[in-house]
Amino acid sequence: GKVTFVDHWCGEILAAYERRGWLDDLCVIFWSDHGEMSGDHGRVFKRTFHESALRVPLILRWPGRIPSGTVCDAMVETIDVGPTLLDALGLEQLQMSLGQSLGHLFAEPVAHHRAEVLSEIFYGGSRNTMVKTERHKYVMDQHGMGYMLYDMQRDPDEQHNLIGDPEHRDTENEMRDSLLRRLTASAFVMDSVNL
């Protein structure tokens, strides 16, 4: 029902642009802030870093700039949308932005974009964070304790949590360090920008 509702109203909006003759030069970006678990891992709601809640649609349509039917598997973050729009308009990037324009992926969808992606959940006074690379996913609670580590190549369904497994201690430490670096860099940027 939700998908049908969204599809209908997106269609109505695009039809309105088409009636005005604006559709041929219209940049459309469609994305979501979270997915839904729908029973995966015995969960119904979001607020988890499992793939069903984490992976969201990011669809861009821009005639003449993005070839129709282009598929891109690059790791991106929703914070990349703002810089992409600024880049497309030829405007200067914001100094405090942590996002990266996706513009280079329009012509070369197999190009590298990010080595890792960051995600955060803040709920009920608790802030949990996640970093994911092409191979691994690591999640840490607000006290700095890791509670999820998955090898996404060997275990794409996330059935075997490797946290605390002595055989994966080095990977756990590397992922934790990577996450802490990202968090430190984001705090530095936000604290150092003169708003």
Legacy VTK file of the C-alpha trace (Angstrom):
# vtk DataFile Version 3.0
C-alpha trace
ASCII
DATASET POLYDATA
POINTS 195 float
0.000 0.000 0.000
2.788 2.441 0.884
4.659 1.715 -2.336
1.500 2.139 -4.414
0.740 5.441 -2.665
4.246 6.805 -3.331
4.231 5.568 -6.937
0.880 7.241 -7.589
1.864 10.647 -6.252
5.314 10.629 -7.854
3.505 9.924 -11.124
1.147 12.844 -10.498
4.060 15.200 -9.825
5.907 14.105 -12.989
2.695 14.420 -15.018
2.311 18.013 -13.801
5.844 18.823 -14.959
5.170 17.144 -18.288
2.014 19.246 -18.830
4.118 22.370 -18.350
6.788 21.122 -20.763
9.483 20.970 -18.078
10.069 17.223 -17.942
12.809 17.080 -20.606
15.212 19.168 -18.509
14.060 18.124 -15.048
16.485 16.554 -12.597
14.568 14.119 -10.408
16.127 12.563 -7.324
14.161 9.970 -5.365
15.469 8.435 -2.179
14.421 7.218 1.234
15.949 7.726 4.660
15.516 4.083 5.707
14.215 0.727 4.632
11.941 -1.647 6.551
12.741 -4.993 8.114
9.397 -6.634 7.222
10.232 -9.677 9.355
13.911 -10.053 8.448
15.912 -11.124 11.496
12.598 -11.358 13.355
12.159 -7.566 13.252
9.383 -5.401 11.915
10.640 -1.830 12.241
13.736 0.105 11.169
16.300 1.210 13.820
18.797 -1.474 12.938
21.825 -1.664 10.682
20.759 -4.857 8.923
20.639 -4.524 5.135
16.830 -4.465 4.884
16.697 -1.250 6.906
20.005 0.171 5.709
19.846 -0.082 1.921
17.511 2.479 0.402
16.582 3.534 -3.110
18.523 6.400 -4.657
17.162 7.038 -8.141
18.322 9.907 -10.321
16.720 10.903 -13.626
18.115 13.737 -15.711
17.601 13.598 -19.484
20.724 14.502 -21.411
22.946 14.184 -18.334
22.310 10.662 -17.022
21.808 7.972 -19.691
18.489 6.162 -19.331
18.812 2.721 -17.732
22.129 3.462 -16.036
22.760 1.193 -13.046
25.422 2.036 -10.483
26.525 -0.090 -7.520
28.829 2.513 -5.953
28.657 2.937 -2.204
27.037 6.319 -1.565
25.516 8.199 1.354
22.394 10.349 1.363
24.595 13.300 2.330
26.023 13.046 -1.215
22.743 14.342 -2.706
23.273 17.997 -1.692
26.778 18.256 -3.185
25.504 16.495 -6.317
22.864 19.182 -6.824
25.346 21.993 -6.201
27.776 20.385 -8.647
25.042 19.989 -11.269
24.170 23.674 -10.953
27.820 24.714 -11.168
27.762 26.144 -7.657
30.527 26.065 -5.068
30.404 23.253 -2.522
29.632 24.114 1.075
32.698 24.096 3.294
30.962 22.181 6.079
29.529 19.450 3.830
30.757 15.913 4.395
29.016 14.740 1.240
30.685 14.081 -2.114
29.112 14.850 -5.479
27.921 11.837 -7.447
28.393 13.736 -10.717
31.361 11.653 -11.866
29.160 8.537 -11.696
26.742 9.931 -14.311
29.202 9.268 -17.134
31.086 6.414 -15.493
28.720 4.413 -13.247
31.397 1.801 -12.454
33.762 4.442 -11.049
34.853 4.358 -7.411
33.003 6.750 -5.104
33.555 5.837 -1.449
35.666 3.176 0.239
33.217 3.104 3.136
29.848 4.462 4.166
28.719 5.733 7.548
25.268 5.477 9.081
23.832 6.591 12.402
20.742 5.797 14.430
19.721 8.125 17.227
16.704 6.867 19.147
15.560 7.039 22.736
18.631 8.997 23.802
21.013 6.396 22.356
23.287 6.939 19.350
24.624 3.920 17.487
26.929 4.159 14.473
27.957 1.888 11.619
30.691 1.802 9.013
30.486 -0.479 6.002
33.053 -1.303 3.353
32.616 -3.491 0.296
33.508 -6.472 2.493
32.597 -5.778 6.136
30.033 -4.050 8.293
30.793 -2.931 11.842
28.394 -1.380 14.374
29.198 0.327 17.667
26.953 1.610 20.461
27.219 5.023 22.101
29.642 3.654 24.701
32.142 2.539 22.060
31.269 -1.144 22.288
31.025 -3.067 19.023
27.989 -5.312 18.717
27.829 -6.242 15.025
30.521 -7.408 12.633
29.569 -9.143 9.409
31.547 -10.383 6.437
29.159 -9.196 3.725
30.805 -11.293 0.997
30.668 -14.611 2.843
27.514 -13.841 4.821
25.303 -11.415 2.835
22.227 -12.443 4.849
23.989 -11.439 8.091
23.483 -14.720 9.907
26.885 -14.965 11.636
27.843 -12.043 13.868
31.644 -12.113 14.178
31.943 -9.698 17.132
34.249 -11.154 19.738
35.399 -14.011 17.506
39.175 -14.319 18.083
39.726 -15.268 14.425
38.276 -11.907 13.343
39.825 -9.700 16.032
42.066 -7.860 13.527
39.113 -7.086 11.250
37.068 -5.928 14.235
39.870 -3.572 15.337
40.375 -2.235 11.781
36.673 -1.552 11.338
36.414 0.078 14.768
39.375 2.341 13.946
37.806 3.221 10.605
34.516 4.136 12.263
36.239 6.244 14.920
38.232 8.087 12.231
35.025 8.934 10.360
33.313 10.138 13.523
36.318 12.211 14.555
36.574 13.780 11.094
32.887 14.702 11.089
33.154 16.274 14.550
36.228 18.229 13.450
34.469 19.568 10.361
31.373 20.609 12.276
33.386 22.233 15.094
35.803 24.046 12.776
33.304 25.652 10.397
32.306 29.187 11.235
28.527 29.127 10.957
LINES 1 196
195 0 1 2 3 4 5 6 7 8 9 10 11 12 13 14 15 16 17 18 19 20 21 22 23 24 25 26 27 28 29 30 31 32 33 34 35 36 37 38 39 40 41 42 43 44 45 46 47 48 49 50 51 52 53 54 55 56 57 58 59 60 61 62 63 64 65 66 67 68 69 70 71 72 73 74 75 76 77 78 79 80 81 82 83 84 85 86 87 88 89 90 91 92 93 94 95 96 97 98 99 100 101 102 103 104 105 106 107 108 109 110 111 112 113 114 115 116 117 118 119 120 121 122 123 124 125 126 127 128 129 130 131 132 133 134 135 136 137 138 139 140 141 142 143 144 145 146 147 148 149 150 151 152 153 154 155 156 157 158 159 160 161 162 163 164 165 166 167 168 169 170 171 172 173 174 175 176 177 178 179 180 181 182 183 184 185 186 187 188 189 190 191 192 193 194
